[in-house]
Amino acid sequence: MNAKNGSENLLADELLIDAEADDDGVQQQTVALARPWLLLLGLVLVGLNLRPALSSLSPVLGSVVAATGMSSTMAGLLTTLPVACLGIFGPLAPHLARRLGSEKTIALALSILALGILLRTQLGLFGLFAGSVLAGAGIGITGVLLPGIVKRDFARKASLMTGVYTMALCAGAALAAGLTVPVQEHFQHDWRPALAVWATPALLALLVWWPQLKGGPIAHHGKWEVKGLWRDPLAWQVTLFMGLQSSMAYIVFGWLPSILIDRGLTPMSAGLMLSLSTMVQVLASLLVPALSHRCVDQRPPILATALCVVSGLMGMLFAPVDNLLPWAVLLGLGQGGIFSVALSLLAHRSPDSHVAAHLSGMAQGVGYMLASLGPLSVGLIRDHTHSVYPLALLFALIASATLGMGMLAGRKRLVQVSSRPLQD
């Protein structure tokens, strides 16, 4: 392997942490890729479905609030629930995969996701909240397992597939943010079909994924344990950094269109602004990790991307409404970059793949629970005032905490734990 290919594979491994790396039985599973193009198409379609349930709600949130009479605090809880479910249900994914196999678990999660999206449009407030829980559960389970399948089945093209996976993720979010309002207008401004339509890509992904459902549960040959991770200061710094940067991301997903509508934009323009910012994340998520390899540690890219995020958010709050485009681009560059750096830290701070898998579970489980407080806080603030100044203070506080944790987590160090095989 030449140096260039080695560097590319290292970069891909940093971004695709296998949640099942502590299970040799799962790792030894192989898949007959008689039709690799069908698996590739399935992976892309599954990736496309990991964000629409989140980004489709915010452009029509005002209509949902008006139709149901819920408060801004309740709306904040509605945007918070799916994010919290990522942290609650994500850690269950490896256990389900050991019983059913990763492919069948993803098929089950897609079914739950489609059901949750449809349920949000039925049974009033109960359906909205119950559907959000189901959608978050489906996304959380799928999001944990999909990177491991990408690494396992496309090991020789890991760098390329990392880009494909990232683009699918961002494209799904951008499409939902930009197209939900036009769909709502097509159906006489009814928000329910505008949300329900996003069950269609999930069902399509399930249909294309179906040929992958072969065989039964995997025979396990050994598992690994990692002790002391939850007592390691660096592990907590990485976890808090992951959660805080995710908090800003889900505030944008959940509330940016509503904030821009309050500033005078039409719902369609606000949705398109979120869509643009999300698409820009693709470029940043591909460029920033490559550039960070040139640094001694990850603190310089963390500093640069965090400043881009907070500057973009402040621009969204205070810049003239006819000049928001550059701020949306800046916000997208910052969020795409800081997310990719946060993912890379899971590998950079781990001595081996088994520790990385456990650190990933800790960072995503605790991190998403922390991240869910961001959208809820925005709802609480908007329930008492529609002034942008309290929001600006909240954004500044979260950004400062993110930067502080990032400066600690970004140092060139390893968590002081190790892995060892468990004896049967």
Secondary structure as UniProt FT lines:
FT   HELIX           3..15
FT   TURN            19..22
FT   HELIX           24..27
FT   HELIX           36..48
FT   TURN            49..50
FT   HELIX           52..55
FT   TURN            56..57
FT   HELIX           58..60
FT   HELIX           61..68
FT   HELIX           72..89
FT   HELIX           90..92
FT   HELIX           93..100
FT   HELIX           102..119
FT   TURN            120..121
FT   HELIX           124..153
FT   HELIX           155..157
FT   HELIX           158..186
FT   TURN            187..189
FT   HELIX           191..196
FT   TURN            197..198
FT   HELIX           199..209
FT   HELIX           210..212
FT   STRAND          223..226
FT   HELIX           229..231
FT   HELIX           233..262
FT   TURN            263..264
FT   HELIX           267..292
FT   TURN            293..294
FT   HELIX           299..318
FT   HELIX           321..323
FT   HELIX           325..348
FT   HELIX           353..371
FT   HELIX           373..384
FT   HELIX           388..409
FT   STRAND          419..421
//
